[in-house]
C-alpha cells in the first residue's frame, strides 16, 4: 500500500434497513476493516445490549462472506464493491488528490473534456464549476486582465466572463461604469 495514503481510507455510517433503527459504522484503514454497530430499541430485552465491533484484516474480510452480506444489506452493493477494491489494494488515487492540485490539472483540459469530467462525480462537478478554475482558465486564455475585467468577473463570475463575447463584455463594462458614475453623482 502506498505510504502517503491516510490511515483512514474510507468511512461511512448509516442506519440499518427498515424496520431496524440500529446504527452502523464501517471504517477501512490501511491494515484492517472495522465494522461497529449500536442496537437502538425500545424493547426491554435489547436495552442492556452493548455496542459491538468486528475487526478484520483486509485478507480476512475478503473471505468473510457473512460480514460482506451485512455490509451489502446496510450500505448497499456499491459500497461493498468499493470496500472490496480498497481491501484488494485498488485505490482511486485521483480522488485522493487535493482540490488545489486537481484544479491546476483540470485547468489544462479542453472544454469538451472539462464537460465530460464534470459528469463523472459530484466532486468533479463542483470543481469544474468553481470560480477558481474559471479564473485560472481566463488568465491562461487572456494576455492581460485589467482591473475592470477583474471586477466584472467577480460580479458575474469567471465562467460567465469566459463565455461572454467581446461585444457583450464591453457593453457590460460600459453599463458598470455608468452605474458607478450615477452613484457618484447621487453622493455629491
Long-range contacts (C-beta under 8 A, 24 or more apart in sequence): 1-30, 1-89, 2-91, 2-93, 5-30, 5-91, 5-96, 9-86, 9-91, 10-82, 10-83, 10-86, 12-75, 12-79, 14-74, 14-75, 16-73, 16-74, 17-73, 17-74, 24-74, 24-75, 26-71, 26-74, 26-75, 26-79, 26-83, 28-83, 28-86, 28-87, 31-57, 31-58, 32-56, 32-57, 32-58, 33-57, 33-58, 33-61, 33-67, 33-83, 33-87, 35-67, 35-70, 35-71, 58-86, 58-87, 58-88, 58-89, 59-87, 61-87, 62-87, 62-88, 95-121, 95-123, 99-127, 102-127, 103-127, 103-130, 103-132, 103-133, 103-136, 104-136, 106-133, 107-133, 107-136, 107-137, 107-140, 108-140, 129-159, 131-157, 131-158, 131-159, 134-158, 134-159, 134-161, 134-162, 137-162, 138-162, 148-173, 148-176, 148-177, 149-173, 151-176, 152-176
